[in-house]
Amino acid sequence: MSINLKNKQEIIKKFGKNAADSGSVEVQTAMLSQKITELTEHLKNNAKDFQSKRGLMMMVGKRKRMLTYLKETDIEKYRKLVKELGLRK
């Protein structure tokens, strides 16, 4: 499960500092969120795919660690990112 190039470029444009910024925490978290959404849809149709479920749990954990790092370093960027991604209700 990978993000196609068009979606990847849109995410970088929306969350990155410039068009070549693919390594910032905000961009990485947004890409992980996109992958998590796609994998969740896959698991709705394939409930017994345990390898994908394990991958999903690993991605969720990684996103959580990235968000924790962002929260500790820059709380305003964290709040903005969480709001734009719709992670917390």
C-alpha positions as CSV (number, residue, x, y, z in Angstrom):
1,M,0.0,0.0,0.0
2,S,1.7,3.2,-1.1
3,I,0.5,6.7,-1.8
4,N,0.4,7.6,-5.5
5,L,2.6,10.4,-6.7
6,K,-0.2,12.9,-7.1
7,N,-1.5,12.5,-3.6
8,K,2.1,12.6,-2.3
9,Q,2.8,15.9,-4.0
10,E,-0.5,17.4,-2.7
11,I,0.4,16.4,0.9
12,I,3.9,17.9,0.5
13,K,2.4,21.1,-0.9
14,K,-0.2,21.4,1.9
15,F,2.0,20.5,4.9
16,G,5.6,21.1,3.8
17,K,7.6,24.3,3.9
18,N,8.3,24.1,0.1
19,A,7.8,21.7,-2.8
20,A,10.8,19.6,-1.9
21,D,10.2,19.3,1.8
22,S,9.3,15.6,2.3
23,G,11.2,15.0,5.5
24,S,9.6,17.4,8.0
25,V,7.6,15.8,10.8
26,E,4.4,17.4,9.5
27,V,4.7,15.9,6.1
28,Q,5.7,12.5,7.4
29,T,2.8,12.5,9.8
30,A,0.3,13.5,7.0
31,M,1.6,10.8,4.7
32,L,1.3,8.2,7.5
33,S,-2.2,9.3,8.1
34,Q,-3.1,8.9,4.5
35,K,-1.6,5.4,4.5
36,I,-3.5,4.5,7.7
37,T,-6.7,5.6,6.1
38,E,-6.1,3.5,3.0
39,L,-5.1,0.5,5.0
40,T,-8.2,0.8,7.2
41,E,-10.4,0.7,4.2
42,H,-8.5,-2.4,3.0
43,L,-9.1,-4.1,6.4
44,K,-12.8,-3.4,6.3
45,N,-13.0,-5.7,3.3
46,N,-10.3,-8.2,4.4
47,A,-10.8,-8.7,8.1
48,K,-8.5,-11.8,8.3
49,D,-5.5,-10.1,6.8
50,F,-3.4,-10.2,10.0
51,Q,-0.2,-9.0,8.4
52,S,-1.8,-5.8,7.2
53,K,-3.4,-5.4,10.6
54,R,0.1,-5.6,12.2
55,G,1.4,-3.1,9.7
56,L,-1.5,-0.8,10.5
57,M,-0.7,-1.0,14.2
58,M,3.0,-0.2,13.6
59,M,2.0,2.8,11.5
60,V,-0.3,4.1,14.2
61,G,2.4,3.7,16.8
62,K,4.9,5.6,14.6
63,R,2.4,8.4,13.9
64,K,1.9,8.6,17.7
65,R,5.6,8.9,18.3
66,M,5.9,11.6,15.6
67,L,3.0,13.6,17.1
68,T,4.6,13.3,20.6
69,Y,7.8,14.7,19.2
70,L,6.1,17.6,17.5
71,K,4.1,18.3,20.6
72,E,7.2,18.6,22.7
73,T,9.1,20.7,20.2
74,D,6.4,23.1,18.8
75,I,2.9,23.0,20.3
76,E,1.4,25.4,17.8
77,K,2.5,23.3,14.8
78,Y,1.1,20.2,16.6
79,R,-2.3,21.8,17.2
80,K,-2.5,23.0,13.6
81,L,-1.6,19.6,12.2
82,V,-4.0,17.7,14.5
83,K,-6.8,20.1,13.5
84,E,-6.0,19.8,9.7
85,L,-5.8,16.0,9.8
86,G,-8.9,15.7,12.0
87,L,-7.2,13.3,14.5
88,R,-8.6,14.5,17.8
89,K,-12.3,15.2,18.2
